[in-house]
Amino acid sequence: MPIFKINDGKMTAIEHTTFAKQGIHERRDLQALLKRDIRVISPDSLVVAEEFGDWEDSNRSIDLLCIDKDANLVVIELKRTEDGGHMELQAIRYAAMISTLTFEKLIEIYDRYLKKNDSSLDAMESVLSFLEWPEPKEEQFGQEVRIVLASADFSKEVTTAVIWLNEFGLDIRCVRMRPYADGDQLFIEVQTVIPLPEIADHQIQIQAKRREVQQARRRPKFTITVAGKSYENLSKRHMMLHLVSEIIRTGKTPEAVRDAVAKADKTKLFEILDGELTEKDDVVHALERKKPRQDPRRYFHEKGEFFCSNGNTYVLSNQWGATTLPAAQALRDAFPDLEITIDEIDY
């Protein structure tokens, strides 16, 4: 459908053109424009990487990698063509390859992106501010990977495939960026074609419900036993709290627990504070002095959740994601006399 301009009481059609005809390139022009204001095609998103390709055995890269306000990863794939090529297949590959990305790794990626673009922003502070999180929430990060395909137009093959894939729970959007020329001025009409605007809210509700069910199924719980004492139905962070607490209760030192984990995967288990502290407020204040840019709530700091040994206080991290099982298994292997068992249960 043409776009018209009104001039001197007349409606005049503005000529539909192509990006190629106007000398507009994908990476040099479209990508550069969109990374400055990604809201044009993906509202409530933050660009964290450009031409991202941190994987082995592949020389392909994601045009723009983002996160959204729900802490989901967003793959942006751009084309200037009139049919979209095979962009949906490329984007699905990329989504699969980044689906295991951790929050910690994302901060590293974003930090590189900021430095490459001569930005003075702090990566961690910027992401937390965007997400409106007081602290990192590894378990809530990257639960889904969304895909946004942006092209001058899409072939029937692409739109049919996207509609079909969305019916199976994927979140793929097709955004048409159609160029128009009026003399030396270039206009771009931006329109979401999938999902159709008039049914988008309904589809979003269906997809949100489906994601809730999938997330509930995918979020593992743990049952552990230490020296005959068992705990059931634990989240990752509470599994680590009970595991470490019970090991120390049997007489093992916090130093031995820390060293067992460090040998396995270099996870920082504890923050070590000077003095043997006994009150929650003292622990919080000590954390604030030692880590002024870090929220104390990143650590278990209620009374009974921290440990004293050899003139120090050991405060356990509650930031547990991909490193949980390696750390727990390292503790199990380090103390065979405690007959530790760790069972992961998928609901």
RARAGI-V606092 format. One record per pair of residues at least 12 apart in sequence whose ideal C-beta (glycine too) atoms are under 10 Angstrom apart, sorted by the first residue. I is the first residue (numbers start at 1). GAP is how many residues later the second one is. Records with the same first field share a line. If there is no record, write none. Layout:
I->GAP / GAP
This chain:
1->15 / 177 / 188
2->12 / 13 / 14 / 178
3->12 / 13 / 175 / 177 / 179 / 184 / 186
5->175 / 177 / 182
12->170
13->167 / 169
14->166 / 167 / 168 / 169 / 171 / 173 / 175
15->164 / 165 / 166 / 167 / 168
16->136 / 162 / 163 / 164 / 165 / 173
17->135 / 161 / 162 / 163 / 164 / 165 / 169 / 170
18->62 / 63 / 64 / 134 / 135 / 160 / 161 / 163
19->60 / 61 / 62 / 63 / 132 / 133 / 158 / 159 / 160 / 167 / 169
20->60 / 61 / 62 / 132 / 159
21->158 / 160
22->58 / 157 / 158 / 159 / 164
23->163
24->56 / 128 / 153 / 155 / 162 / 164
25->55
26->37 / 52 / 53 / 54 / 55 / 124 / 125
27->23 / 24 / 36 / 51 / 53
29->51
30->33 / 48 / 49 / 50 / 120 / 121 / 122 / 147 / 149 / 158
31->19 / 20 / 32 / 33 / 45 / 47 / 49 / 119
32->18
33->155
34->13 / 16 / 29 / 30 / 42 / 44 / 114 / 116 / 143
35->12 / 14 / 15 / 28 / 29 / 31 / 41 / 78 / 82
36->81
38->26 / 28 / 36 / 38 / 110
40->110 / 135 / 137 / 148 / 150
41->23 / 35 / 37 / 107 / 108 / 109 / 132 / 134 / 135 / 136 / 149 / 151
42->22 / 24 / 26 / 32 / 34 / 104 / 106 / 108 / 131 / 133
43->25 / 26
44->22 / 23 / 24 / 25 / 26 / 30 / 86
45->19 / 21 / 22 / 23 / 24 / 27 / 29 / 31 / 85 / 101 / 103
46->19 / 20 / 21 / 22 / 23 / 28 / 64 / 80 / 81 / 83 / 84 / 85
47->17 / 18 / 19 / 20 / 27 / 29 / 63 / 66 / 70
48->16 / 17 / 18 / 19 / 25 / 26 / 58 / 59 / 61 / 62 / 63 / 64 / 65 / 66 / 75 / 78 / 79 / 82
49->12 / 13 / 14 / 15 / 16 / 17 / 49 / 57 / 60 / 61 / 63 / 64 / 67
50->12 / 13 / 14 / 15 / 26 / 63 / 66 / 67
51->12 / 13 / 14 / 62 / 65
52->12 / 13 / 23 / 42 / 45 / 46 / 49 / 57 / 60 / 61
53->12 / 41 / 44
54->43 / 44 / 47 / 51 / 54 / 55 / 58
55->39 / 42 / 43
58->35 / 36 / 39
60->30 / 33 / 34 / 37
61->33
62->12 / 13 / 14 / 15 / 28 / 29 / 31 / 32 / 33 / 35 / 36
63->12 / 13 / 14 / 15 / 16 / 24 / 27 / 28 / 31 / 85 / 87
64->12 / 13 / 14 / 84 / 86
65->29 / 33 / 36 / 41 / 44 / 45 / 48
66->80 / 82
67->34 / 36 / 39 / 43 / 60 / 63 / 64 / 74 / 75 / 79
68->62 / 63 / 76 / 78 / 80 / 103
69->61 / 62 / 63
70->61 / 70 / 71 / 73 / 74 / 76 / 138 / 141
71->32 / 35 / 56 / 59 / 60 / 62 / 65 / 66 / 67 / 69 / 70 / 71 / 72 / 73
72->68 / 69 / 70 / 71 / 72 / 73 / 74 / 99 / 139
73->21 / 22 / 25 / 26 / 28 / 33 / 68 / 69 / 70 / 71 / 72 / 73 / 74
74->21 / 70 / 71 / 72 / 73 / 74 / 97 / 99
75->15 / 16 / 17 / 18 / 19 / 20 / 21 / 22 / 23 / 70 / 71 / 72 / 73 / 74 / 97
76->15 / 18 / 70 / 71 / 72 / 73 / 74 / 97 / 99
77->12 / 13 / 14 / 15 / 17 / 18 / 70 / 71 / 72 / 73 / 74 / 95
78->70 / 71 / 72 / 73 / 97 / 99
79->70 / 71 / 72 / 73 / 74 / 75 / 79 / 98
80->70 / 71 / 72 / 97 / 99
81->70 / 71 / 72 / 73 / 74
82->69 / 70 / 71 / 72 / 73 / 96
83->68 / 69 / 70 / 71 / 72 / 73 / 74 / 75
84->65 / 66 / 67 / 68 / 69 / 70 / 71 / 73 / 74 / 75 / 78 / 90 / 92
85->64 / 66 / 69 / 70 / 72 / 73
86->69 / 71 / 72 / 75
87->60 / 62 / 63 / 64 / 67 / 71 / 75 / 87
88->59 / 61 / 66 / 69 / 70 / 71 / 72 / 73 / 74 / 77 / 82 / 84 / 86
89->69 / 72
90->57 / 59
91->54 / 55 / 56 / 57 / 58 / 71 / 79 / 81
92->53 / 55 / 69 / 73 / 78 / 80
94->51 / 53
95->49 / 50 / 51 / 52 / 75 / 76 / 77
96->49
97->48
98->44 / 47
99->43 / 45 / 46
100->42 / 222
101->40 / 41 / 44 / 221
102->34 / 36 / 39 / 40 / 219 / 220 / 221
103->21 / 24 / 28 / 30 / 33 / 34 / 35 / 36 / 37 / 38 / 39 / 216 / 218 / 219
104->20 / 32 / 34 / 37 / 215 / 217 / 218 / 219
105->37 / 216 / 217
106->17 / 18 / 21 / 30 / 35 / 36
107->15 / 16 / 17 / 19 / 20 / 21 / 29
108->15
109->14
110->12 / 13 / 14 / 16 / 17
111->12 / 13 / 15 / 16
114->12
122->171
124->12 / 169 / 170
125->168
127->14
128->167
133->162
134->161 / 163 / 164
135->159 / 160 / 161 / 162 / 163 / 164 / 183 / 184
136->158 / 159 / 162 / 183 / 185
137->161 / 182 / 184
138->98 / 99 / 180 / 181 / 182 / 183 / 184 / 185 / 186
139->80 / 96 / 97 / 98 / 180 / 181 / 182 / 185
140->75 / 181
141->180
142->179
143->68 / 69 / 71 / 72 / 75 / 76
144->25 / 26 / 27 / 63 / 64 / 67 / 70 / 71
145->25 / 26
146->24 / 25 / 26 / 27 / 61
147->15 / 18 / 19 / 23 / 24 / 25 / 26 / 27
148->23 / 24 / 25 / 26 / 27 / 44
149->13 / 23 / 24 / 25 / 26 / 27 / 44 / 45
150->23 / 24 / 25 / 26 / 27 / 40 / 42
151->23 / 24 / 25 / 26 / 27 / 42
152->24 / 25 / 26 / 27 / 36
153->21 / 23 / 24 / 25 / 40
154->20 / 21 / 22 / 39 / 40
158->14 / 16 / 36
159->15 / 34 / 35
162->12 / 31 / 32 / 33
163->31 / 32 / 33
166->28 / 29 / 37 / 40 / 41
167->36 / 39 / 40
168->42
169->37 / 38 / 41 / 42 / 44 / 45
170->37 / 40
171->24 / 32 / 33 / 36 / 37 / 39 / 40
172->22 / 23
173->19 / 20 / 21 / 22 / 27
174->17 / 18 / 19 / 20 / 21
175->15 / 16 / 17 / 18 / 19
176->12 / 13 / 14 / 15 / 16 / 17 / 18
177->12 / 13 / 14
178->12 / 13
195->12
216->131
217->129 / 130
218->128 / 129
219->16 / 17 / 127 / 128
220->14 / 15 / 16 / 19 / 104 / 105 / 123 / 124 / 125 / 126 / 127
221->12 / 13 / 14 / 15 / 17 / 18 / 122 / 123 / 124 / 125 / 126
222->12 / 13 / 14 / 16 / 17 / 18 / 20 / 21 / 102 / 103 / 106 / 120 / 121 / 122 / 123
223->16 / 118 / 119 / 120 / 121 / 122
224->14 / 15 / 16 / 18 / 19 / 22 / 104 / 107 / 108 / 116 / 117 / 118 / 119
225->18 / 21 / 113 / 114 / 115 / 116 / 117 / 118
226->16 / 17 / 18 / 19 / 20 / 21 / 23 / 24 / 105 / 106 / 109 / 112 / 113 / 114 / 115 / 116
227->19 / 20 / 22 / 23 / 24 / 108 / 110 / 111 / 112 / 113
228->18 / 110 / 111
229->13 / 17 / 20 / 21 / 109
230->12 / 16 / 111 / 113
231->12 / 14 / 15
232->111 / 113
233->112 / 114
234->111
235->83 / 85 / 89
236->82 / 83 / 84 / 85 / 86 / 87 / 88 / 89 / 91 / 92 / 108
237->63 / 79 / 80 / 81 / 82 / 83 / 84 / 87
238->62 / 80 / 82
239->81 / 85 / 86 / 88 / 89 / 103 / 105
240->21 / 27 / 29 / 60 / 76 / 77 / 78 / 79 / 80 / 83 / 84 / 87 / 88 / 91
241->59 / 61 / 64 / 75 / 76 / 77 / 79
243->14 / 73 / 81 / 84 / 85 / 88 / 89 / 95 / 97 / 99
244->13 / 14 / 17 / 25 / 26 / 56 / 61 / 63 / 70 / 72 / 83 / 84 / 87
245->12 / 55 / 59 / 60 / 61 / 62 / 71
246->85 / 92 / 94
247->13 / 84 / 85 / 87 / 88 / 91 / 93
248->59 / 61 / 66 / 68
249->58
250->85 / 87 / 88
251->87
252->79 / 82 / 83 / 85 / 86
253->54 / 56 / 57 / 61
254->15 / 16 / 18 / 52 / 53 / 54 / 55 / 56 / 58 / 59 / 60 / 61 / 62
255->15 / 17 / 54 / 55 / 57 / 59
256->53 / 75 / 78 / 79
257->12 / 13 / 50 / 52 / 57 / 59 / 73 / 74 / 77 / 78
258->12 / 14 / 51 / 56 / 58
259->71 / 75
260->67 / 70 / 71 / 72 / 73 / 74 / 75
261->62 / 65 / 66 / 67 / 68 / 69 / 70 / 73
262->65 / 68
263->67 / 70 / 71
264->59 / 62 / 63 / 64 / 65 / 66 / 67 / 69 / 70
265->57 / 58 / 60 / 61 / 62 / 64 / 65
266->57 / 60 / 61
267->50 / 52 / 53 / 56 / 57 / 59 / 60 / 63
268->49 / 51 / 55
269->45 / 46 / 47 / 48 / 54 / 58 / 61 / 62
270->29 / 36 / 37 / 42 / 43 / 44 / 45 / 46 / 47
271->12 / 15 / 16 / 19 / 20 / 23 / 25 / 27 / 28 / 30 / 35 / 42 / 43 / 44 / 45 / 46
272->18 / 37 / 40 / 41 / 42 / 43
273->12 / 13 / 14 / 16 / 17 / 26 / 33 / 35 / 39 / 40 / 41 / 42
274->12 / 15 / 16 / 37 / 38 / 39
275->33 / 36 / 37 / 38
276->31 / 32 / 33 / 34 / 35 / 36 / 37
277->24 / 29 / 31 / 35 / 36 / 38
278->25 / 28 / 30 / 35
279->24
280->16 / 21 / 22 / 23 / 24 / 25 / 26
281->20 / 22
282->19 / 24 / 31
283->13 / 16 / 17 / 18 / 19 / 20 / 22 / 23 / 30 / 32
284->12 / 13 / 15 / 17 / 31
286->15 / 27 / 29
287->12 / 14 / 19 / 26 / 28
290->25
296->19
297->21
298->17 / 19 / 20 / 21
299->15 / 16 / 17 / 18 / 19 / 20
300->15 / 16 / 17 / 18
301->12 / 14 / 15 / 17
305->13
324->18 / 20
325->17 / 19
328->12 / 14 / 16
329->13
